[in-house]
Each structure stands twice: as structure tokens, then as C-alpha cells.
Amino acid sequence: MGLSPGDNEGPVAILRCRLCATRPNWSCRHPTRGFLLRVDLARPKRTPTLAQELALDRALAARSTCPTCSRRYDYCLPLRTVGSCDPCAQGYEPTPGTYVLTTTPVTHRLAA
């Protein structure tokens, strides 16, 4: 709905999975848990500033740019485990549709 919790003090109700619903003293850590909040106390989400979008884009560019061939891909690369993109690690030429074609390092690619 494009809303943030706003002035809600806490959830009105907590949706839990079947196992945790039968044991109310246990804490439910399953991904099926959900919090129901009051809509009338919610506020619209804040829109990020251009500086926040620039910082996010730089962080994502660092995760998706190969240090070996300097290509920026559409997905995050396994830099901690492999250290480069899959084509560089395995020694083949990547498909042109999988990376962003640029000749200079990407400084920003803002969404807004």
C-alpha cells in the first residue's frame, strides 16, 4: 500500500504459523509470521533523496563490477568466494546481454 508504520505503537495482532500458534510462549521465527498494523495510523513512505540513491547505486556497482575485466553485470557477483565474474573465472567470453556496456567506470546510474 506504500505506507510505513508511522504512529503505530505495536502490532494489533501477530499472524503465526500453525506450530507456533499452538505454543504461545514460544517465539515464532518462521518467515510466515506477520504483523497486522492499523492503517489509519500509518504514514506514506518517504522517498529517498538523490544522495541516498547515489550511495545505494555506488554500493550495488561495487558488488556487480568485476575487478578483472571491469564489466558491470545485472546481478551481484560472488566476489568473496570466486573473486571475479564467472566468465573470467572459467575463461570464456560472456554473453553481451548479461553485462552493461560502458567504456568508463560507472559513477552513478540513478533510478529517479
N, C-alpha and C positions, 0 to 999 in steps of 0.2 A: 504494500500500500504506500510505500515511500515515506514511512513515519519512523521516528525514533521514540524511545520510551518516554522522554520528556519528564513530566512531573509524577510519573508513577512511582509510588513508594516501594512496591514489590508486586509480584505476580498475584493475580486474583485466584488463579488455580494453576496447578502443575500437571501436565499430561505425562503419564509414566507408562512404561511397558508393563506387560502382564505380570512378570516376575516381581518387579519392584512395587507394583500396586497392591500385591497381597502381603508385602512386608513393609509397612510404612516407616519402620525405624531405620531401614537400610537407605543408603543414598543411591539414587539412580544415576549411573554414569553412562548409560546407553545413548546412542545417537537418536533414539526415538523419544527422548524427553523433550518437552516443550513447555514454555511459559506463556500463559494467557494474560495479557495486559489490557487495561481499559483504553479503548480507542479515543474516548473523549478527552483524556489527559495527555495523549500523545502529541508530539510536535512534528512538523516536517523535517526531513533530513537536511543537514547542512550540505551545501555544495562545496567541494574543495577549491581552494584558491589555485591560481596558476603556479605559484611557487610549490605548493604541495603536489600538484600534478607533475611538475618538472622533477622534483625529488623522487617521486614514485617511478617515473619513466627512466631516470638515470639508474635507479636500483634494478629495474627489470632489464635494462640494457646491459648492465654488468653481468646479470645471470644468463642472458641469452646470446652474448657475443663470445665467439670462440677466440681464445688468446693466440692460437696458432695461425689461423687463416683470416682472422678479423671479420668474419661474416656474422651478421646478426640474424638469428633464426626466429621462427614464430613461436618457439617453445623454450622452456628453461633447459639448459644443458647440464649434464652430470659433471660439473667441474671439480667437485670434491673427490669423486671416485675415479673418473677417467681422465680429467684434466683438459679435455678438448671435446670438439664435436665428434659424432660418430664417424663421419667420412674421414676426418683427419686421423682418428684413432685406428681405423681399419684400412686406410689407404685407398679410398676410391673418391671419385668426383661426385659431389652432392647434386641432387635434382634442383634446377633453378627455381622451382616453385616453393621450395621449403625455406629459403632464406630471403632476407630483404636486400635488394640490390642498392648498394651505396658505395661510393668511392672514397668518401671521407668518414672519419669516425662519427657516429651518431651522437649529437649533443643533446637533442631533445626531439621527441615525437609526441606532442601533446594531443590528448584526445579531444579537448574542448577548443 
